[in-house]
């Protein structure tokens, strides 16, 4: 662990290599957890195991970082912009099957972002400039050859050998009646040797002791090796060890467990019981058989089970999944299972779509986010399998709330562009896809593109007699015309769409967006009476539906309208109502919109510090989106005017300090602050805030480690930076605080923490 940390302090890309099952991912995750405070902007995990399309590597990284880039430029360019000033670590897990794409992207990002670091896991190096390759070795083992003195193994505790310690730990939970003792210790060591100290192989073998003796485990494993040696002569010994353990686990499963193992490999990420029953049951496997086989696979450590919020889920390690896919292919069942998988997730997306205008909006938002790797897998299947493109269009459009409501517009554009290019036949589904892609293009600032797609959608919908789709095309065409500064034409189209909606009374969430769009126009034109009438009408409709998302946008646009009318008090009422709804929905596009305009309200109230803090907080949020306030010239001009006014009132230094304080707040704290619910900090918190203004974040980290009694060399390893950098930080801390010793730094930090005198004495002794 210390060696990898040291490598990360010297190289910005460290790749952990080794055979499958040797523990690369586990080591990387453990190290990432340890280092989370060493990086100002955090440590982020990017799991690539489920990714089949190498071109989606940039999107996978962006999704892991929580980016919802609205811009029209390529995802890679968005990552460059975002990471250029960030100090963070990305753990890039399981690169081997998309190695070239990972190499290309990381090379670009590392060149563009000087404080960006990568810890990758792969069976092969990425082979790019500056890469430090660290091979993960199997667990340590006792010597087991003729030179080993008799009885030496018995004299040394198991904990001195990592492989034996792991076996002892796993067998304690897997087979509670079994204990490692003087009589069986040599056999245990022989077993671990036979498995070359590969952790996953040892864990799988430990489970066998539930039903077999140690001698039987060894004997059967030897049989398995003889078969492997005959059939896989080109494999490396450690790869044979893992494959032997995995194949043997497979052989020891019941026939139904084997079938389920292979079928579960079709899932791209975690899966629940409902998914298993719908995708994997059938033919020789009934739903009752699935329940029994699931329990058996969990008992045999093929699957791991976890529970969150009363809902259970299952996970399969990538090595286990890959073996299952091999078996699925051998059985000739790949196409059938991928088809079932696609149908299941298409059904889920269409249920989310049908309930997107009701009280389950928040639930479906969470579900779509959690299942996005499987939606990507299903889309990939549709768009790479002959005859499935039309279904891909259906799935793309059913996911509209994920693309638009959750802010993943760039991903939506990627899939919709591909689907529309592949399926060109006139259909209602194509009309809907054109409308949705037009909406996404509008979000990205591609107004001419959105107008073209809305126009195609309207023409196709009218030709097919789809009145509701034609109305949506007219509605959003009106919005795009407004942004193209065609105020008269845009308003006329919005009014036409509103009249058609009122006549049809077919309210969906996208249809309800007519109210915020028309209210926005009314507000900016100073017609607050019409603006409020539209809000009241929207409220009356959604009251019977239980809808929140469209209403929250209506509240926001009304708030902006009142701000434009010079009434910040009324604006605050509607903006806070919108923010509460958007918080419940976890609307990561809408929350910063609300916080932004509430910072303007604070400036109007002459609460200058509050305004500056919210400005700093919301700018951090906008970094993840790419286009503040949808790129609206009017709103961006107001934003700049407010910032200038607040800076003039506070002065540059106080303004920057308040901005930085806001930038450090969690999203929950920002929302509380914007809603006026922020509590005064206690004395210790105030002391910490004073400390924050004196020292930089990195200097505070160094000071905290000095307080723990660590040397500069130890601090360098802990923070993954060079020792000379630590030397410089300590000198700066002493100079800024007017101190002459490390003990004075410790005293100052302790006072900021509010520790007791006893705790202070213990810490100071360590710092001397």
Protein Blocks (a to p, Z undefined) as FASTA:
>chain_A
ZZmmmmmmmpcbdcdeddehilmmmmmmmmmmmmmmmpmnbpadddfklpmblklmmmmm
mmmnopacfbfbdfklmmmmmmmmpccddddehjllmmmmmmmmmmmmmmmmmkbccddd
dfbdfhighiacdddddddddddbfklcghklmmpcfklpmklmmmmmmmmmmmmmbccd
fklmmmmmmmmmmnnopaklmmmmmmmmmmpcfklmmmmmmmmmmmmmmmmmmbcfklmm
mmmmmmmmmmmpcfklmmmmmmmmmpmbdcdfklmmmmmggcjlcfklmmmmmmmmmmno
maccddeehiacddddfklmmmmmmmmmmnopmmmmmmmmmmmmmmmmmmmmmmmmcfkl
mmmmmmmmmmmmmmmmmmmmmmmcghilmmmmmmmmmmmmmmmmnopamlmmmmmmmmmm
mmmcgcfklmmmmmmmmmmmmmnopamlmmmmmmmmmmmmmmnopaklmmmmmmmmmmmm
mmnopaklmmmmmmmmmmmmmmnopacfklmmmmmmmmmmmmmnopamlmmmmmmmmmmm
mmmnopaklmmmmmmmmmmmmmmnopaklmmmmmmmmmmmmmmnopaklmmmmmmmmmmm
mmmnopaklmmmmmmmmmmmmmmnopaghlpaklmmmmmmmmmmmmmmnommlmmmmmmm
mmmpcfklmmmmmnopaccddfklmmmmmmmmmpcfklmmmmmmmmnopafklmmmmnop
afklmmmmmmmmmmmnopabfklmmmmmmmmnopafklmmmmmmmmZZ
